Amino acid sequence: MGETTPLPALRGRVQKDAPLGPGTWFRVGGNADWLVRPADLDDLLRLLRRAEAPVMVMGAASNLIVRDGGVRGIVLRLARGFGDVDVEADGVVAGAAALDANVAEHAAAAGLAGLEFLSGIPGSVGGAVAMNAGAYGAEVADVLDWAEIATVDGLLRVRAAELRLSYRRSQLPPGGVVVRARFHAVPGDKGAIAARMAEIRESREATQPVRARTGGSTFANPPGHKAWALVDAAGCRGKVLGGAQVSEKHCNFLLNTGDAKAADLEDLGEAVRAAVLAHSGITLEWEIKRIGERAA
């Protein structure tokens, strides 16, 4: 008899016991029971309707720690077929797998302003919508018109207001997967747009450890405070645990210095949270997602 699986027949790529760590920015973590890359929207909808195990979405994995024990159930990654970027007269429609920076570049090439900030966000469109990503004075909520979301009941087009976007949060339908989104923009001067994007790139290079094994911002900024300043004031700049380190360059970033385990990164983050609470009385909330199980 053949092996039973929690998956329906799919046309996309299916891997059993698939390593997830190499696909994350931190390069740490265990395996997924199943890793699925749907061929197209119909394939994705079939998976959501018929899967017999929990389905978890993994995007560009720029703000993600996969724990060392791996992820039970099905991990979904949108890739080929979900990365198109189409420029319109007053906006850009992009697939969930399109990189945020790629959306910004398409808009700039067309002389559309207002999306330059996306060039400073190291992730993909699906994740940007799901977490209302922001940087350099703007966020997705400022420019999102609608998102198309795959659900067990089919494909929904949801207007931005219905997602109730707030600081690093959105309210997607339960189990929903962002597959496409539209961002509005306005005609602008190509030179000024290019200059703003260059300014953002230079600022990231100067202030963030962009060439290290790292993620995005580790902690959300508490109201009225900058997370990095609280971490610095608590004496945690450069703090080390195993192969993990708080960045000396920007102390709201964690680094895998070469041989970190996921547990090193998460435990260091928790140690920083404890130090900040003890020093300032403020509880930092994780902005980086942690998924899966700790190693036994």
VENCOR-V501951 format. One record per run of one state. SS is the DSSP state (helix for helix, strand for strand, loop for the rest). FROM is the first residue (numbers start at 1). TO is the last residue. Records with the same first field share a line. If there is no record, write none. Layout:
BEGIN
SS: FROM-TO  FROM-TO
END
This chain:
BEGIN
loop: 1-12  20-20  24-30  38-40  51-54  58-63  67-70  77-84  89-90  96-98  110-111  114-115  121-123  131-133  136-137  143-143  152-153  164-165  167-168  170-176  185-185  188-189  208-212  215-218  220-226  234-239  242-243  247-253  257-261  281-285  287-288  292-296
strand: 13-19  31-37  55-57  64-66  71-76  85-88  91-95  99-99  112-113  124-124  134-135  138-139  144-151  154-159  166-166  169-169  177-184  186-187  213-214  219-219  240-241  244-246  254-256  286-286  289-291
helix: 21-23  41-50  100-109  116-120  125-130  140-142  160-163  190-207  227-233  262-280
END
